[in-house]
């Protein structure tokens, strides 16, 4: 049976696709984002420019509750996002501080944004949300055994925390009420986890 291109991929086979940096200019330095304009050589030998943002990386948490009937509920947030000018429904997430351990970052963000701590954690995977113009990556974690506490929001941060059952969550993704890319990816992971297709390896909180 023929194998897929992805299965056959290697650094050698990627040579005909790679772009080589010739120069790099920083054109903006913000509070935590930096924007660069690089001159690159394309696989056909021609030169062009690539503009992109350097992002410190982030985590996203899929926090799970179990209701009295044994049904899975997901902790979500409502937050106004200035660039798109609307309140969005999202899974808890936040940027990494320097070289912060990713699990510790996930635990911190869940606690700060929602007030919840969790007794068990499982790593799901990695998401690159905007590969054409940003280095951003989002590390995806599941959390269960939630214990309620007091949120510790940053100055100037305003959000509402609530929970929805998994069917509601999936329906909102399908119907377009949820359009945030990372949250849609989280829904994909949750759906496959609940079906048993994508098992997780749970560990106790650090």
HULIN-V939301 format. One record per run of one state. SS is the DSSP state (h for helix, s for strand, l for the rest). FROM is the first residue (numbers start at 1). LEN is the number of residues. Records with the same first field share a line. If there is no record, write none. Layout:
BEGIN
SS: FROM-LEN + FROM-LEN
END
This chain:
BEGIN
l: 1-4 + 9-11 + 30-4 + 42-5 + 55-3 + 67-5 + 82-4 + 91-2 + 96-6 + 115-2 + 128-6 + 135-3 + 148-12 + 176-5 + 196-7 + 205-2
h: 5-4 + 102-13 + 166-10 + 181-15
s: 20-10 + 34-8 + 47-8 + 58-9 + 72-10 + 86-5 + 93-3 + 117-11 + 134-1 + 138-10 + 160-6 + 203-2
END
